[in-house]
Amino acid sequence: LIVFAGNSFVQLPITTDYVSAKMFLNSISTESVPVQGTAMGDAINTAIRSFSAQSEKSRAIIVITDGENHEDDPVEAARQAAEMGIRVFTIGVGSPEGKPIPYGPNGDLMKDKDGNIVVTKLNEKILEEVAAAGNGAYVRAGNAEFGLNPIIDDLRQLQEQQFKSVVFEDFEEQYMY
């Protein structure tokens, strides 16, 4: 789980612990990333670096965003991911007409430095280009269905891979025999 705005960071590494994943997902807010903006390419590059050495066969990145990109080149990042065998899928959230961004606990609207309300618009063109460059697919999120089902169908066709994990207990004797 990678959170991004003006830069990106790993919120939760690849795991099968779904309870923790849900907890980390619920803790994300607009204040999670201190640098505002949208750096989709940086998020894709962070995801590429996050795959372990064990995972070489079936890797995929799902980018959920409005598609506005102000910082870098996400199409090139997706192309690099595809060259490494990583598929990049995109899910577009928002409306092409644009909507104001809720910000803060009081339901205020985000404003720029001049005091104007910031409006975000869904940029499907860039999301389609990123998905095409990343050998993936683009899906627009809807009200009835978020958009994961078509992507999950594609992911099920990828080769399954087993991850090894080691569980150990470390005892430290504190008592006399």
Backbone as JSON, one array per atom type, in Angstrom:
{
  "sequence": "LIVFAGNSFVQLPITTDYVSAKMFLNSISTESVPVQGTAMGDAINTAIRSFSAQSEKSRAIIVITDGENHEDDPVEAARQAAEMGIRVFTIGVGSPEGKPIPYGPNGDLMKDKDGNIVVTKLNEKILEEVAAAGNGAYVRAGNAEFGLNPIIDDLRQLQEQQFKSVVFEDFEEQYMY",
  "N": [[0.86, -1.17, 0.0], [0.85, 1.98, -1.08], [1.12, 5.36, -0.44], [0.49, 8.46, -1.96], [1.14, 11.83, -2.97], [2.47, 14.76, -3.49], [4.87, 13.5, -3.15], [5.86, 10.07, -2.51], [5.32, 7.22, -0.35], [5.87, 4.05, 1.28], [3.19, 2.75, 2.84], [2.34, 0.31, 3.8], [4.05, -2.67, 3.55], [4.18, -5.4, 1.11], [1.96, -7.92, 2.0], [0.22, -10.67, 3.57], [-1.44, -10.23, 5.58], [-4.42, -9.34, 6.1], [-6.01, -8.02, 7.94], [-4.34, -6.11, 9.15], [-3.75, -4.68, 6.83], [-6.23, -3.57, 6.18], [-6.58, -1.94, 8.42], [-4.42, -0.12, 8.12], [-5.19, 1.02, 5.69], [-7.55, 2.32, 6.4], [-6.49, 4.3, 7.98], [-5.43, 6.25, 6.37], [-5.3, 9.61, 5.26], [-5.94, 12.91, 3.9], [-3.94, 14.34, 5.02], [-1.84, 12.6, 5.23], [0.37, 12.65, 3.53], [2.87, 14.98, 3.52], [3.76, 16.7, 1.46], [2.05, 18.35, -0.92], [0.36, 17.8, -4.07], [0.59, 15.86, -7.11], [2.23, 13.08, -7.8], [2.37, 10.75, -9.75], [4.17, 9.14, -11.2], [6.33, 8.91, -9.42], [5.08, 7.41, -7.43], [4.62, 5.0, -8.81], [7.28, 4.25, -9.29], [8.15, 3.91, -6.64], [6.57, 1.74, -5.95], [7.63, -0.19, -7.69], [10.2, -0.5, -6.59], [9.45, -1.67, -4.23], [8.82, -4.34, -4.47], [9.75, -7.61, -3.49], [12.76, -9.63, -3.69], [11.97, -12.21, -3.98], [9.68, -12.15, -5.51], [9.27, -12.53, -8.69], [7.79, -13.46, -10.8], [4.88, -12.93, -11.14], [3.78, -9.86, -11.04], [2.08, -6.91, -10.14], [0.82, -3.58, -10.3], [-1.57, -1.46, -8.95], [-2.93, 1.56, -9.58], [-4.72, 3.98, -8.0], [-6.38, 6.84, -8.63], [-7.15, 10.3, -9.48], [-5.99, 10.98, -11.76], [-4.86, 13.41, -12.39], [-1.77, 14.87, -12.9], [1.04, 16.43, -11.76], [3.74, 16.5, -11.37], [5.66, 14.65, -12.54], [6.58, 12.07, -14.98], [4.35, 9.75, -15.47], [3.76, 7.88, -17.45], [6.2, 7.08, -18.56], [7.31, 5.89, -16.28], [5.53, 3.74, -15.96], [6.09, 2.39, -18.32], [8.73, 1.58, -17.81], [8.21, -0.15, -15.67], [6.74, -2.14, -17.01], [8.74, -3.16, -18.67], [10.19, -4.51, -16.79], [8.58, -6.59, -16.26], [6.34, -6.03, -14.77], [2.99, -5.4, -14.43], [0.88, -2.57, -14.92], [-1.99, -1.29, -13.67], [-4.76, 0.96, -13.83], [-7.11, 2.85, -11.95], [-9.61, 5.1, -12.32], [-10.75, 7.8, -10.42], [-13.3, 10.04, -9.66], [-14.75, 12.9, -11.4], [-15.05, 13.91, -14.83], [-15.95, 16.51, -15.14], [-15.18, 17.85, -12.89], [-14.65, 18.51, -9.41], [-14.78, 20.13, -6.18], [-12.25, 19.71, -3.61], [-12.65, 18.06, -0.61], [-11.32, 18.98, 2.54], [-9.65, 18.53, 5.54], [-10.95, 18.15, 8.95], [-13.36, 19.5, 9.33], [-14.83, 19.51, 7.04], [-14.15, 21.45, 5.24], [-13.29, 23.1, 2.12], [-10.55, 22.51, -0.05], [-8.16, 25.03, -0.65], [-6.2, 27.15, -2.83], [-3.03, 28.97, -2.71], [-3.88, 31.56, -3.19], [-6.4, 31.66, -2.19], [-8.44, 30.59, -3.72], [-10.86, 28.08, -4.49], [-9.81, 24.77, -4.9], [-10.18, 22.69, -7.66], [-10.59, 19.39, -8.7], [-10.15, 17.28, -11.49], [-11.1, 14.37, -13.27], [-8.74, 12.76, -15.19], [-8.88, 10.92, -17.7], [-7.5, 10.31, -20.01], [-4.68, 10.34, -19.5], [-4.58, 8.27, -17.65], [-5.38, 6.09, -19.18], [-3.22, 6.04, -20.95], [-1.1, 5.47, -19.19], [-1.87, 2.9, -18.29], [-1.8, 1.51, -20.74], [0.93, 1.75, -21.42], [1.97, 0.34, -19.3], [1.2, -2.25, -19.78], [-1.27, -2.98, -18.81], [-4.6, -2.33, -17.7], [-7.21, 0.12, -17.92], [-9.73, 1.26, -15.73], [-12.71, 2.91, -15.02], [-13.82, 4.09, -11.97], [-16.96, 3.5, -10.54], [-20.19, 4.34, -9.08], [-21.75, 2.09, -8.36], [-19.99, -0.06, -8.66], [-16.68, -0.28, -7.76], [-14.54, -0.74, -9.49], [-12.62, -2.64, -9.3], [-13.21, -5.31, -9.95], [-12.96, -6.03, -12.84], [-10.18, -5.77, -13.03], [-9.28, -7.56, -11.1], [-10.05, -9.93, -12.33], [-8.19, -9.99, -14.45], [-5.85, -10.17, -12.92], [-6.12, -12.68, -11.77], [-5.37, -14.34, -13.77], [-2.66, -14.23, -13.78], [0.37, -15.92, -12.9], [0.34, -17.85, -10.0], [2.16, -17.45, -6.97], [4.18, -18.73, -4.42], [5.04, -17.5, -1.25], [7.66, -17.56, 1.04], [7.69, -17.84, 4.53], [8.95, -17.37, 7.79], [8.48, -18.45, 11.02], [9.41, -17.83, 14.25], [10.42, -18.38, 17.65], [11.94, -16.7, 20.25], [13.51, -17.45, 23.06], [14.44, -16.24, 26.2], [16.07, -17.19, 28.91], [15.31, -16.46, 32.23], [15.43, -17.36, 34.74], [16.68, -19.38, 37.46], [17.98, -22.72, 37.1]],
  "CA": [[0.0, 0.0, 0.0], [1.7, 3.16, -1.23], [0.36, 6.6, -0.39], [1.23, 9.48, -2.69], [0.62, 13.14, -3.37], [3.65, 15.37, -4.11], [5.85, 12.42, -3.13], [5.2, 8.82, -2.14], [6.0, 6.36, 0.62], [5.21, 2.77, 1.52], [2.38, 2.74, 4.06], [2.32, -1.07, 4.25], [4.71, -3.55, 2.57], [3.39, -6.54, 0.63], [1.64, -8.79, 3.13], [-1.03, -11.43, 3.51], [-2.15, -9.85, 6.8], [-5.49, -8.48, 5.6], [-6.52, -7.19, 9.04], [-3.44, -4.95, 9.22], [-3.91, -3.9, 5.6], [-7.46, -2.79, 6.31], [-6.34, -0.93, 9.43], [-3.58, 0.91, 7.52], [-5.98, 1.68, 4.67], [-8.49, 3.22, 7.08], [-5.77, 5.4, 8.64], [-4.95, 7.21, 5.38], [-6.1, 10.82, 5.1], [-5.29, 13.9, 3.04], [-2.76, 14.84, 5.73], [-0.85, 11.54, 5.31], [1.57, 13.05, 2.78], [3.04, 16.41, 3.79], [4.0, 17.46, 0.24], [0.87, 18.25, -1.78], [0.59, 17.67, -5.51], [0.31, 14.52, -7.58], [3.41, 12.5, -8.45], [2.03, 9.37, -10.07], [5.38, 8.44, -11.61], [7.07, 8.59, -8.2], [4.36, 6.32, -6.77], [4.89, 3.77, -9.56], [8.68, 3.88, -9.03], [8.2, 3.4, -5.27], [5.98, 0.4, -6.0], [8.62, -1.06, -8.34], [11.26, -0.78, -5.6], [8.88, -2.36, -3.07], [8.71, -5.77, -4.68], [10.88, -8.33, -2.92], [13.52, -10.44, -4.63], [11.23, -13.46, -4.17], [8.57, -11.99, -6.46], [9.75, -12.22, -10.03], [6.93, -13.99, -11.85], [3.61, -12.25, -11.35], [3.74, -8.63, -10.26], [1.15, -5.92, -10.69], [0.6, -2.35, -9.55], [-2.87, -0.85, -9.2], [-2.87, 2.97, -9.21], [-6.05, 4.55, -7.83], [-6.15, 8.27, -8.64], [-7.98, 11.08, -10.4], [-5.24, 11.1, -13.02], [-4.14, 14.67, -12.53], [-0.36, 14.65, -12.59], [1.69, 17.73, -11.83], [5.12, 16.44, -10.94], [6.62, 13.82, -13.27], [6.07, 11.37, -16.16], [3.89, 8.42, -15.07], [3.76, 6.97, -18.6], [7.55, 6.52, -18.62], [7.46, 4.99, -15.13], [4.77, 2.53, -16.28], [6.86, 1.7, -19.36], [9.85, 0.92, -17.12], [7.64, -1.27, -14.92], [6.41, -3.19, -17.97], [10.0, -3.77, -19.1], [10.63, -5.39, -15.7], [7.57, -7.64, -16.11], [5.32, -5.6, -13.82], [1.84, -4.8, -15.1], [0.35, -1.39, -14.23], [-3.42, -1.07, -13.87], [-5.19, 2.24, -13.27], [-8.53, 3.05, -11.65], [-9.89, 6.54, -12.28], [-11.74, 8.2, -9.43], [-13.68, 11.44, -9.83], [-15.59, 13.2, -12.55], [-14.38, 14.76, -15.82], [-16.39, 17.9, -14.98], [-14.42, 18.41, -11.78], [-15.31, 18.73, -8.12], [-13.88, 20.64, -5.15], [-11.64, 18.69, -2.76], [-12.87, 18.26, 0.83], [-10.03, 19.0, 3.22], [-9.73, 18.79, 6.98], [-12.03, 17.48, 9.7], [-14.6, 20.28, 9.35], [-15.47, 19.47, 5.73], [-13.78, 22.62, 4.44], [-12.8, 22.8, 0.78], [-9.15, 22.87, -0.24], [-7.94, 26.29, -1.38], [-4.81, 27.4, -3.21], [-2.4, 30.06, -1.93], [-4.61, 32.8, -3.42], [-7.72, 31.55, -1.58], [-9.41, 30.02, -4.65], [-11.18, 26.68, -4.25], [-9.13, 23.86, -5.82], [-11.08, 21.73, -8.3], [-9.88, 18.28, -9.31], [-10.88, 16.67, -12.59], [-10.65, 13.05, -13.7], [-8.0, 12.8, -16.45], [-8.89, 9.53, -18.19], [-6.51, 10.15, -21.09], [-3.38, 9.97, -18.94], [-4.72, 6.96, -17.01], [-5.37, 5.1, -20.27], [-1.85, 5.97, -21.46], [-0.29, 4.76, -18.18], [-2.25, 1.49, -18.33], [-1.31, 0.93, -21.99], [2.39, 1.65, -21.31], [2.26, -0.65, -18.28], [0.65, -3.55, -20.17], [-2.38, -3.25, -17.9], [-5.9, -1.89, -18.17], [-7.81, 1.25, -17.2], [-11.13, 1.12, -15.37], [-13.25, 4.08, -14.32], [-14.59, 3.71, -10.79], [-18.34, 3.96, -10.57], [-20.87, 4.31, -7.8], [-22.2, 0.75, -8.04], [-18.86, -0.98, -8.59], [-15.51, 0.6, -7.7], [-13.68, -0.93, -10.65], [-11.62, -3.67, -9.07], [-13.55, -6.63, -10.48], [-12.29, -6.35, -14.1], [-8.74, -5.89, -12.79], [-9.08, -8.82, -10.38], [-10.13, -10.99, -13.33], [-6.89, -10.03, -15.11], [-4.84, -10.61, -11.96], [-6.28, -14.12, -11.53], [-4.7, -15.05, -14.86], [-1.23, -14.24, -13.51], [0.83, -17.13, -12.26], [0.4, -17.74, -8.56], [3.51, -17.63, -6.44], [4.23, -18.96, -2.99], [6.04, -16.75, -0.51], [8.12, -18.27, 2.23], [7.76, -17.05, 5.75], [9.53, -18.1, 8.9], [7.97, -18.06, 12.33], [10.31, -18.34, 15.28], [10.27, -17.85, 19.0], [13.23, -16.48, 20.87], [13.37, -17.51, 24.5], [15.57, -15.78, 27.0], [15.86, -17.71, 30.25], [15.49, -15.44, 33.25], [15.31, -18.02, 36.04], [17.68, -20.42, 37.76], [17.53, -24.09, 36.83]],
  "C": [[0.9, 1.22, 0.0], [0.8, 4.39, -1.28], [1.17, 7.65, -1.13], [0.41, 10.74, -2.88], [1.79, 13.78, -4.11], [4.85, 14.45, -4.08], [5.14, 11.17, -2.63], [6.0, 8.09, -1.08], [5.18, 5.09, 0.81], [4.5, 2.84, 2.86], [2.37, 1.34, 4.66], [2.99, -1.93, 3.2], [3.8, -4.69, 2.15], [3.21, -7.53, 1.77], [0.4, -9.61, 2.83], [-1.87, -11.16, 4.76], [-3.23, -8.83, 6.43], [-6.07, -7.58, 6.69], [-5.66, -5.93, 9.17], [-3.61, -4.06, 8.0], [-5.15, -3.02, 5.69], [-7.29, -1.66, 7.32], [-5.5, 0.22, 8.85], [-4.35, 1.7, 6.46], [-6.94, 2.7, 5.29], [-7.8, 4.41, 7.73], [-5.28, 6.47, 7.67], [-5.89, 8.42, 5.32], [-5.35, 11.78, 4.19], [-4.05, 14.48, 3.71], [-1.64, 13.81, 5.79], [0.46, 11.9, 4.61], [1.75, 14.56, 2.95], [3.21, 17.27, 2.54], [2.8, 17.27, -0.68], [1.26, 18.25, -3.25], [0.17, 16.28, -5.94], [1.51, 14.02, -8.36], [3.14, 11.02, -8.69], [3.26, 8.55, -10.45], [6.22, 8.03, -10.41], [6.41, 7.44, -7.46], [4.62, 5.0, -7.48], [6.32, 3.31, -9.3], [8.85, 3.35, -7.61], [7.64, 1.99, -5.22], [6.95, -0.6, -6.63], [9.69, -1.47, -7.34], [10.75, -1.62, -4.43], [8.73, -3.86, -3.25], [9.95, -6.46, -4.14], [11.58, -9.13, -4.01], [12.83, -11.77, -4.91], [10.2, -13.35, -5.29], [9.11, -11.56, -7.82], [8.75, -12.59, -11.11], [5.72, -13.11, -12.11], [3.53, -11.02, -10.45], [2.82, -7.64, -10.95], [1.05, -4.75, -9.73], [-0.78, -1.82, -9.93], [-2.8, 0.59, -8.68], [-4.3, 3.51, -9.17], [-5.88, 6.06, -7.66], [-7.16, 8.98, -9.53], [-7.26, 11.32, -11.71], [-4.57, 12.43, -13.22], [-2.71, 14.44, -12.09], [0.37, 15.96, -12.8], [3.2, 17.66, -11.68], [6.07, 15.74, -11.9], [5.93, 13.11, -14.44], [5.63, 9.95, -15.77], [3.89, 7.41, -16.21], [5.13, 6.31, -18.73], [7.79, 5.56, -17.47], [6.73, 3.67, -15.38], [5.48, 1.71, -17.35], [8.04, 0.95, -18.74], [9.36, -0.28, -16.32], [7.33, -2.44, -15.86], [7.66, -3.9, -18.47], [10.54, -4.73, -18.05], [9.62, -6.51, -15.45], [6.48, -7.3, -15.12], [4.19, -4.93, -14.61], [1.29, -3.65, -14.26], [-1.11, -1.19, -14.64], [-3.78, 0.28, -13.25], [-6.7, 2.23, -13.05], [-8.74, 4.54, -11.49], [-11.02, 6.86, -11.32], [-12.04, 9.68, -9.63], [-14.56, 11.64, -11.04], [-14.82, 14.1, -13.52], [-14.77, 16.23, -15.7], [-15.64, 18.6, -13.86], [-15.27, 18.66, -10.55], [-14.31, 19.34, -7.17], [-13.39, 19.5, -4.25], [-11.95, 18.99, -1.3], [-11.53, 18.14, 1.55], [-10.24, 19.32, 4.69], [-10.94, 18.16, 7.63], [-13.36, 18.22, 9.66], [-15.35, 20.25, 8.03], [-15.2, 20.7, 4.89], [-13.31, 22.17, 3.07], [-11.37, 23.3, 0.64], [-9.05, 24.14, -1.08], [-6.48, 26.43, -1.72], [-4.27, 28.59, -2.42], [-3.1, 31.4, -2.1], [-6.02, 32.78, -2.82], [-8.8, 31.01, -2.49], [-9.62, 28.55, -4.34], [-10.52, 25.82, -5.33], [-10.14, 22.85, -6.35], [-10.24, 20.65, -8.95], [-10.77, 17.64, -10.37], [-10.26, 15.32, -12.92], [-9.98, 13.19, -15.07], [-7.86, 11.37, -16.97], [-7.83, 9.3, -19.25], [-5.17, 9.69, -20.53], [-3.46, 8.59, -18.28], [-4.76, 5.84, -18.05], [-3.96, 4.93, -20.82], [-0.94, 5.21, -20.49], [-0.59, 3.27, -18.23], [-1.73, 0.83, -19.6], [0.21, 0.75, -21.94], [2.8, 0.57, -20.32], [1.69, -2.02, -18.55], [-0.49, -3.97, -19.24], [-3.69, -2.82, -18.52], [-6.35, -0.71, -17.33], [-9.27, 0.96, -16.95], [-11.56, 2.4, -14.65], [-14.11, 3.6, -13.16], [-15.99, 4.3, -10.89], [-18.95, 3.9, -9.19], [-21.25, 2.89, -7.4], [-21.02, -0.2, -7.84], [-17.59, -0.16, -8.73], [-14.59, 0.44, -8.89], [-12.64, -2.01, -10.46], [-11.94, -5.0, -9.75], [-12.92, -6.94, -11.84], [-10.78, -6.54, -13.92], [-8.44, -7.19, -12.06], [-9.16, -9.99, -11.34], [-8.82, -11.13, -14.09], [-5.81, -10.57, -14.18], [-4.92, -12.11, -11.7], [-5.59, -14.94, -12.62], [-3.18, -15.07, -14.67], [-0.86, -15.52, -12.76], [0.92, -16.92, -10.75], [1.82, -18.03, -8.08], [3.42, -17.79, -4.93], [5.33, -18.11, -2.37], [6.4, -17.55, 0.73], [8.09, -17.31, 3.41], [8.28, -17.94, 6.86], [8.95, -17.55, 10.18], [8.92, -18.65, 13.36], [10.0, -17.69, 16.61], [11.65, -17.77, 19.61], [13.03, -16.43, 22.38], [14.63, -16.97, 25.16], [15.3, -16.19, 28.43], [16.19, -16.65, 31.27], [15.5, -16.04, 34.66], [16.43, -19.04, 36.21], [17.11, -21.79, 37.44], [17.01, -24.72, 38.08]]
}
